Amino acid sequence: MSMIKAKKVSKPSRLPSTLSVKTEDIIMGVNAGLNPGKPIINWFQGAPASKAAVCIKDGKAVAAECDASIRFGGEYSDNSAKDLLVVDYKGTGGGVYVEGGASKVTVDNAVMALHGSGTGVCSPAVGLAVTQHGDLTANNVVIDTAGKSRFCSVAEKFSTLRVNNSVLYAHGEPFGEGYAPAAGLMQTPPPPLEIGGNCRTHCSMSNSYTYFNKCKIICDGWGALSTEVAEGFVYLEANDCDVIATKKGYGAYADPDCHDVFNNCRFDVDGMAGIIAGEGDMTFNNCVSKCATYFVLSHNVCGVPEEVSSLFVNGGSIVTGKDVVLVKSENTQLEFDAVEITAGNKVLVRTIKNDDPCATVPSATPYGVNVVFKNMNLEGDLLHEDPERGMWISMAAVTYRGAILNGNLALDQASKWTATADSTVTLIADVYPAQLDALKGVTITAFGAEAGSYDLPSGGKLVVKA
């Protein structure tokens, strides 16, 4: 039988992002919207009184800036610390603070219990903090924090952090039913993220590199591995790690210009494995992800219309309670290769218009939602409900069962689609009728180069409109 000819459709081009945001811009913008007419609040800034048990600046340990009262064991020098025992109950004490390009520090065998609500993000009150071109490696450490904004680790300002064979657990303050939300500007996650809590376990910012190897990174809420305000570039990598959110949080976040890579990791989250914002990207290689809600939520707020979020998943498995990917008014590149996927609600990808008042306004010809599946048996729906951009679907060596709503579809000759509910697509690649099927009572309405009608093997119909 001859092929069904595709409709000629012009696909929008991907344009380079023009986003350029500094920390100061974020501070001023959020204050203008959420704290108008009041003194400016800088939620990134730590408390002036905060001190770490070990403080190393510009290659030298600074005794005057070390808090010996919270250090109950261990020793340190200009470039190392070992066997540290650190306990702080006030919210102003931390573990190891490293600053300056001349500082290259290794921490071995530390245990830190840091309680009491903190202030800011990168400060001496963090378990492991590295800033201003510093370099910090931590091996075999255990960090347990409890309190609002009580980070286990932070890297920022052209610094590098490596954490190996360690456990980091941030509880935050109690939250949820029966507890008032944590007070203060940006002390809880924005409601559109559909999570809770008041503390993140780790945060990477402003041109930093972070590597976790064979670690457990745990949060009770908000997030385990966070990135924020790249100021150009941030890189976060986890290898053979367990990433856990016990209660309404995400496993990882990729802010614009942030690049998250996960190799052979295990995600177990009461929320989503990842959130991607604007021109951020995530790569999952041979990871196992169990998610109470989505695998990934993608959105764009306070950005520019050229931004495109990217998600690359190679091998591994995904189990979700809701949609595998939820896209809120965002241009995206979603690519899955040889992945086992089980969607709890039978939806693979859903796109919607973002109701967030800060949602980015699209351009006249947005790049759209681009979905690529390769080398898979796939089941679930692809539902495009965002009226502001198109969805472009490509399948190569895929056996697919599900419904497609408003998608531009290209199947290679090694792929086959069985529609399980009425579907509407535009064919953007020629296809043989034998590659398409539909269950009894189901109609595929396709837009192509030539009109036609076909009875399909399982009892459904294919209606092609020119």
N, C-alpha and C positions, 0 to 999 in steps of 0.2 A: 504493500500500500504506500502511496506517495506521502511525503512529509506535509505536515501542516505548517504553512509559511508564517514566519513571525511578522509582527507589525514593526515598522520602522519607528523607533522612539529615540529621542535625543536625551541621553543621560547627562545630568549636570556634572560639571567637572569639580574636582576637589581643589579648593583654593588654600593657599597658605594662611595660617592664623596670624592675625595682627595683634593678638592679645599681649599686653605688657603691663603687668601689675606688680607693684612693690608692697611690702608689708604695710607701709604708711598709707597707701591707697586703700587697702582693705579696712584699716582702722578708721579712717575718715569716712568711708562709705557706709560702714555698718553703724557708726555713731550717728551719721546724718539720718539714717532710716529708723533706727531703733532707740536712739538716745538724743533726739533733737533738742537743741537749746540748752543742753547741760554740759558740764565739764567733760572733756574727751576722756574716755576710758580705753586704756591699752591693755587688753586681756592677754597679750603675749608677754608682758613684762613681769618678771618675778619680783617678789618682795625684797626690798633693799636689805632687810635683816637676815636673809637666808644665807646659810653656810653649809658647805659639804664637809663630811668627815675628812676628805682628802681634796685639796685644791692645788692644781698644778697649772701655772701660767707661764707661757713662753719658755718652756723647758725646765722650770724650777718649781719645786714644791714651796708653797707660800704658807708658812706655819701660822702667820697672823690671820689668815683667811680660812684656816681649818678649824672645825669645831671638834675638839678632843672629847668634849662631854658626851657626844653621841657615838663615839668610837670605842667599842668594848673589846677589841682584839685586832690583831694583825699589825702589819708594818708597811711603810711606804718610803719611796725615794723620789728623785726627780723624774724617773721614767717608769716606775712600777709600783704596784701595791699587791699584797698577797695576804690571804687569810683574814680579810677584814670582817668584823662583826659590827654592824651599824644598826642602831635603834633610835628612832626619833618619833615623838608623839605630838610635836607642836605644829607640824606642817611647814616648818622653816629649815629643816635639816635634810641633807641629802647624802649620797654615797661618795661618788667620785666626779669632780668637775674638772674638765680639761679645756684649756683655752690657749690659742696661739699656735702659729706655724712651727715654732721650735719644739712644741710638745708632742711627743710620741710615747704613749703610755700603754702598758699592759697590766691588766688586773686579773689575778688568779685566785679562785676559791674564796668568793665573798658571799656573805649572807646579810641581806638588808631588810629590815622591817620599818617602813616609813608610813606613819599614820598621821592623821590630822589633815585638814584641807590645805592644799597648796595655792599658790598664786602664779599666774603666767604659764609659760610653756618651757622654754629652756632657761634654767636657773640653777644655782647651786643646790636647790632643794629637790632635784631629780636624782633618781638612783644612779644612772649613768648619763652624764651630760657632756657633750663635746661641741665646741664652737670656735669661730674665728680661725679656720684653717687647722684646727687640732686633729690629732689622730689617736683613737682609743680602741683597744682590743680588750675584750672581756671574755675570760674562759671560766666555765664552771661556777657561775654565779646564780644565786637565788635572790630575787627581789620581789617583795610583797608589799603593796601599797594599799592604803584605805583612806579615802577622803576625796573631796572634789578637786579636780585638776591636779592629781597626784601621779605624775608620770613615772613609769619605771625607767624609761630611756628616751633621750632626745638627741638628734643631730641637726646642726644648722650651720649656715654661713661658711660654706666651702670646707666643711669638716668631713671626716670619715669615721664611721663606727662599725666595728665587727663584734658580734656576740656569738659565742660558740658554746654548745653543750650546756645550756642555761635554761632557767625557768623564770619568766616574768609574769606576774599576776597583779593586775590593777582592779580593785573592787569598786572604787569610788565611794560616794555616800550611798546609804540605802535609798532606793527609788522604787517607784511603782505604786500600786494601789495602797493607800493609807499613808503615803509619804508626800510631803510638799516638794515641788520641784526645786532643785538647787537655785539659789538666788544669784543674780549677777548677769551682766551682759556676756553672751556667748559662753555660758557655763553649762548649757545643755544643748544637744543637737537640734537643728531646725526641724520643726514638725514634718515637713515634706519628706524627710529621709526615713520616716516610719520606724524609728528606733527610739531608745530611751537611754537613761544613764547620765553621768556627769564627769566621766574620766576616760581617757584613752591610755592604753598601755604604752605605746610607743608613738613618737611623731618625728618625721623627717621634714626639714624645711630648707629653703634658701640655698640651693646649689650644694647640697650634701649628698654623700654616698653612705648607704647602710646595708650591712649584710648580716643575716641571721643564719646560722648553721646548726642543725640538730638541736633546736630549741623548742620549748613550749611557751607560746605567747597567748595569754589568757586575759579576757576582760569580762566583767559582769554586764556591762552595758557600754553604749556609745561605740567604741571600736578597739580592736587589738593593734592593728598596724595602720597608722594614719600618715598621710602626707598633707602638706598645707603650704601655700604661698611659695611656690618654687623659685620665684624671681628669675626664671630662665630655665632651670633644670634641677630635678631631684631624681635620684635613683635609689630604689628599695628592692632588695632581693632576699628571698628566704629559700633555703634548701633543706629538704628532709625535716621540716618543722611541723608541729601540731599547732594550728591556729584555732582558738576556741573563744566563742562568745556565749556565755552561759545564759544571758538574759537580755534580749532586745538590743543587739549590737551587730556591727559588721566585722568581718574578718580583716578587710583591708580597704583603703580609700586611695584613689588616685586623683589628685587635684590637677588642674591644668598644668601642662609641662612636667608632670610627674610620671615616672616610668616604674611600674611594679612588675617584678618577675618572680614566679613561684615554681620551683622545681621539686617534684616528688613530695609535695606537702599534703597534709590532711586538714581539711577545714570542717569543723563541727560547730555550727553557729545557730543561735536562736535569732535569726535575722537573715542577712544575705552575706555571701562570701565576699562580695566586693561592691563598692560604689565608685563609679567613674564620673567625674565632672569635667565638662568642657573638653579641652584638648589633652586629656589624660589618657593613659593606656595601661592595660594589664595583660600579662601573659601567664597562662597556666600550662605547665608541661607535666603530664602524667600525675596530676593531682586527683585526690578523692575528696569530693565536696558534698556535705550533707547540710542542707539549708532549710530552716523552718519557713522562710518566705521565698525570696528570689535567689537565684545564683548571683546575678548582677543587676543593679539598678543604675541606669545611665541618665544623667540630666545635665542641663546647662543653665546656670543662673549668673546674672551680672557679667556676662561674657560678651563675645563678639560672634556674629552669625557664621563666620568661616570655621569655627572650631568643630573638630570631629573627634569623638571619643573612639578608642580602639580596644577591642577585646579579642585575644587570640588564645584558643584552647586546643591543645594538642594531646590526644590520648587521655587516659584517666576516666573518671566517672562523675556524674552530677545527679543528685537527687534533691528535688525542691518540693516545698509545700504549695507554692503558688507558681506564677510564671517563671520560666527559666531566666528570661531577660525581660525586664520592664524598661522601656525607653520613654522618657518624658521630654518631649520637645527638644530632641537632640539629634544632630547628625552623628551617625555611628558607622563603624566598620566592625562587624561581628563575624569571626571566622572560627569554625569548629571542624577539627580533623580527627576522625577515628575516636570519637568520644561516646561513651555510653550515657544516655540521658533519660531520666525518668522525671517527668513533670507531674506534680501532685494534682494539678487541675487540668492537665492535658494541654497546656499552652506553652509553646516553645518561646515565642517572641510576641510581645504585645507592645504596640506604640500608642501613646495617648498624648493629648495636648496638656502641657503642664499648667496646673492651676496656681503654681507659685507666683506671687506678685513680682518676684525678681527674675522670672524666666526671661531668657534672652530672646529678643525679637529676631525672627529669621530674615534672611535676605530674600530677594525676589526669586532666586533659583537655588534653593538650598541643596547641598550635596545629597541629603537624604539618609535613609536607613538601609545599609548594605549588609546583607546576610549571606554568608557562604558556608555551605556544608560539604564535606568531602569524606568519602570512604566510611559510610555509616548506614546502619539500619535506624530509621528515625521515625518517631511517632509523636504527634502533638500538632497544635494549630499555630499558624502564623497570622496574627490579627493586626492589621494596620489601621489604626483608628486616629491617627494624627493627620488632620486635614492640611497641614502646612508644608508637608514634604512627602516625597515618594518613598516606597519600599522596593528594593531591588534584591531579588533572591536568585542565588546561583547554587546548583547542586551538581556534584560530580561523583559518580560511583555511589549513589545514594538510593536506597529503597525507602520511600517515604509514604507514611499514612497520616493523613490529617487534612484539615481545612485551611484554605488560604483566602484571606479577605483583603482585597485591594492590593495585590502584589504584582510587580513586574517580574516574570519568571523565565529563567533559562535553565533547562535540563540538558546535561550532556547525554550521549547515546547510551551510557552505562547506567543511567538513572531511570527510575520509574516512580510515578506518583499515583496513589489511590486516595481519592477524596472521600472523607468520612462524613462531610456535611457540605451543603451548598457553598460553592466557592466562586470568587471572581478574580481573574488574573488577566494580565496583558502578556502575551507571549513575545519575548524579546529574542528568542532563538528558535530556529526551526525544530520541530519535534515530530516523531512518528506517533500516529494514533495508538499504537500498541504500548507506548510508554505511559499512557494515561488510562486510569480506571476510576470508577466511582461506585460506591455502594448503591444498592437498590433504592430508588427514590431520591437520589442525590444528583444534582446538576452542577457541572462545571461550566461557568460562563467565561469564555476566553475571547479576548480581542486579538485578532490576527490580521494577516494581509488579505485573506479571502474568507468569505462566509461559508459555513457548513455545519452539518449536524451529524453526530455519531452516536450509535448505541454502544455502550461499553460493556465489557465482559461480566462485571458483577451486577449488572442491572441498572446502572445509572446512565446519565447522558452527558455528552460534551456538545455544547453549542458555541460555535465560533462566530463572532460578529466582526465584520470588516469596518 
